[in-house]
Amino acid sequence: MSKKIRKPIKKEKDFSSKIVKILSQSANKTFNYKQIAAKLELDDTKSRNQIIKDLKILASQKKIIETEPGKYLVKAESQDYYEGTIDMTSRKTAYFICDEFEEDVFIPTNNLNRALDKDKVKVYVYNRRKGKRPEGEVIEVIERDKTEFVGVIDIQANFAFVSTANPKMYTDIFIPKDKIGEAENGDVVLVKIEDWPKRADSPFGSVIRVLGKPGEHNTEIHAILAEYGLPADFPVEVEVFAQKLDTSIQESEIAKRRDMRDTLTFTIDPKDAKDFDDALSFKKLENGNFEIGIHIADVSYYLEEGTILDDEAYQRATSVYLVDRVVPMLPEVLSNFACSLRPNEEKYTFSAIFEVSPTAQVINQWFGRTVIYSDQRFAYEEAQYIIETKDNTIPVDISITGDSYVVSDEIVEATLKLDELAKILRKKRMQQGAISFDKVEVKFNLDEEGEPEGVYFKISKDANHLIEEFMLLANRKVAEYIGKQKKTFVYRIHDEPNEDKLIAMQTVIAKFGYKIDFRTKDDIAKSINALMEEVNGKKEQNLIDTLAIRSMSKAKYSTDNIGHYGLAFDYYSHFTSPIRRYPDVMVHRLLQYYLDGGASVDEETYETKCLHCSSMENLATNAERDSIKYMQVKYMQDHQDEEFLGVISGVTEWGIYVEIVSNKCEGMVRIREIKEDYYTFDERQYALVGATSNRLLQLGDEIYVKVKNADLVKKQLDFHFLRRAE
């Protein structure tokens, strides 16, 4: 007879949280101390006595109920149970985010109980005494945020493991031998978690798709898309459906629209753009005013509700702009051809047409379906050249045609007048409290293989602002028109900034001699604008721009109109980009429906759609950001022997983040790598302090660095600290 192996005695003295968890998992069932001991796999007398004691204490605290002597039931709706989401750290611990707590609840590693980042969970909260940080234990995973993960597969003889590069994913995924598929050892794969057995350390999953070899360009780009659940291609049936659409311009349809084909019309877009959402038309009126049309591709004409094409567009909700490619919301036959407002072609459009005075006052407005003919396509650089020089001959070096060409006097006059009116509109916005974020965008010159040859910065100039102001005007006026009718609509809303983040930002910018005026929300906006102007061109500009943007609330879509703080608009929507944003398609449909006299639609239905579109926009933004990080790492791989001047952009207990001045690539210098002194992190000064010299390394300091490691898979740069820039 084999001897029974006794489980080791648990060292912890208090089983309260584990008892509550067991009772919570079977909320309608009573347990005695023996049943709880068995669940905890304890059979020693000391532990059983402790369980009996803890049961009595919990009952006296009214956290559980003693239904009859020795039998216990969890208290219904216990005040110690809360639902919320998990926010994992990179240290295998987490915080529980719940509206009912002012501060986040700490979840130790051993209390996660299979919860993963962003999961919706039920948590038992304890340690709530005054002065103590509340802690909690996950009782139940209510809903997984995601079940599909990207990682590298390590194949053993009878099984495999997939480990991800995500620092918040604290476990690898076990893959049984029969679920490895065609993956080879070391491949980057997409896996799906299917189960997490009770006694297993890791979840069980299966390989869905092989993405390729680590470090290869297409592998890493497809891995970014897969990580966020974003599609790389259209389903065949959707492409076939789109190809069968009649995209010809019909006289019968023109007859139903306002005909604008004889009005001077042109587009201004990036040089490499393939889809042209919007066009401007311009006409001088006899009364001295101007008729300005903002013409937007009439996507909703082709995208009929209830079709597989519409379902696919809704699920995607947005185009994704990665560093080397666009993953469009609509198939190419629509996005680049039928709906694209290409020059010298007639197109169906949905338009906002305004009569505007010489002082940029809107005198009259009209909304409806139109047909246009684009007379000219401009790149921003070409329009900017006209604005700066008033010259009508576009030189070769900025021409999108590859040759020098002459622009008609009519178009030059229209461009200059639109620029003049746009500047008045922009000035008014700023005076009303709008915040101007002209953050420098990093762009890459890529060769035919998608390899980065160089870095350049995209900066908004007058031509960009010209388009921006008239798009803002159309978006605002459409939202205002419906909003004042009190009918359900899709708004783009932006709440006031987070005060705690602004205070934290003030702490940082004070080191550079700047400050924010906190007296009123208008004062905050004005002081942030003044700050943006003051830091322009200085070494700390990108750091402060980033901090300011992070202090702002995130804009989102909603049927509940609270206005747009950043733009200082009481009403705002997205009307101008239906080729790449599904909310704009919804806005077009609703606007036409209300123009036709329709009653207000169901708010709840549209709020659900708004939540989905906001969520997809967030995923797309994260994917775009990851693709830029990836390309920055790839670019720096070819510059490992060079010295770079950088600015300290972040300080932590484990090191400093450094942003290279010449290309905006950011990496980390580990604290142990800084050999000039022994440094420790001073949280109060938000700096590293040298033990011997007492010298500081703090935000905004300039130092020289060299690439130590460029990890394409983790999209991470590590730098050597060389010396201070003195």
HUPE-V817293 format. One line per field, one symbol per residue. ss: DSSP state (H for helix, E for strand, - for the rest). phi: phi as a letter, one per 30 degrees, with the letter a starting at -180 (. if undefined). burial: + if it has 16 or more other ideal C-beta (glycine too) atoms within 10 Angstrom, else -. A space follows every 50 residues. Layout:
ss=???
phi=???
burial=???
This chain:
ss=---------------HHHHHHHHHH-----E-HHHHHHH-----HHHHHH HHHHHHHHHH---EEEEE--EEEE------EEEEEEEE-----EEEE--- ----EEE-HHH--------EEEEEEE--------EEEEEEEEE----EEE EEEEE---EEEEE---------EEEEHHH-------EEEEEEEEE----- --EEEEEEEEEEE---HHHHHHHHHHH--------HHHHHHHH------- HHHH---EE-----EEEEE--------EEEEEEE-----EEEEEEEE-HH HH-----HHHHHHHHH-E-EE----EE----HHHHHHH-------EEEEE EEEEEE-----EEEEEEEEEEEE--EEEEHHHHHHHHHH---EE-HHH-- ----EE--HHHHHHHHHHHHHHHHHHHHHHH---------EEEEEE---- -EEEEEEE---HHHHHHHHHHHHHHHHHHHHHH-------EEEE----HH HHHHHHHHHHHH--------HHHHHHHHHHHHHHH-----HHHHHHHHHH H----EEE-----E----E-----------EHHHHHHHHHHHHHH----- --HHHHHHHHHHHHHHHHHHHHHHHHHHHHHHHHHHH------EEEEEEE EE--EEEEEE-----EEEEEHHH-----EEEE----EEEE-----EEE-- -EEEEEEEEEE----EEEEEEEEE--
phi=.dddddddddddcbcedddddddddbecccbcddddddddhcbcdddddd dedddddddddidbccdaeicbbdddhedccbcabccdcdcicbbccbdd cdcdddcdedcdhidceiddbcbccbhcdeicddbbbdcaddaddabcbc acccccdbabbcccddddcdbdcdcdedbdicdcejddbcbcdcabeecd dbdcbbdcacckceidededddddddecicdcbdeeddddedddddcddc dddeddcddcdcdebacbbeecdcccdbbccbbdcddjdbcccccceddd dccddiddddddddddiadccddbaccddceeecdcbecddddibdbdbc bccbcbddciddcbbbbldbbbbddaccdeddddddddcicccddedcdd djbdbccdedddddddddddddddddddedddjdccccddcdbbdcddci ddcabbcdbdcedddededdddddedddddededdiceaccccbdddddd dddddeeddddcicacccdbdddedddddddedddeicdcedddeddddd dddddacadcdcibddcicdbabcccbddcbdeddddeddddddddjdde ddddedddddddddddddddddddddddeeddddddedbdcccbdbcdca bbdclbcbcdddbidcbccdddddcdaccbdcdddhaccddddidccbej dcbcbbdcabcdddhbcccddcadcb
burial=--------------++++++++++-----++-+--++-++-+----++-+ +--++--+----+++------++++--+-+++++++-+-----+++-+-- +--++++---++-++++++-++++++-------++++++++--+---+++ +++-+----+++-++--++++++++---++--+---+++++++--+---- -++++++-++++-+--+-++++++++++-+---+---++-++--+----- ------+--+--+++++++---+-+++++++++-----++++++++++++ +++-----++-+++-+++++-+++-+++++++++++-+++++----++++ ++++++---+----+-+-+++++++++++++++++++----+-+----++ ------+---+++++-+++-++-+++--+---+++------+++-+---- -+--+----+-++++++-+++++++++++++++----+++++++--+--- -+--++-++-++-+-+-------++++++-++--+---++++++++++-- ++--+++++-+-+++++++-++++++++++++++++++++++-+------ +----++-++-+++-++-++--++-++++++++++++-+----+-+++++ +---++++++--+++++++-+--+----+-+----++++------+++++ +-+++-++++-+++++++++++----
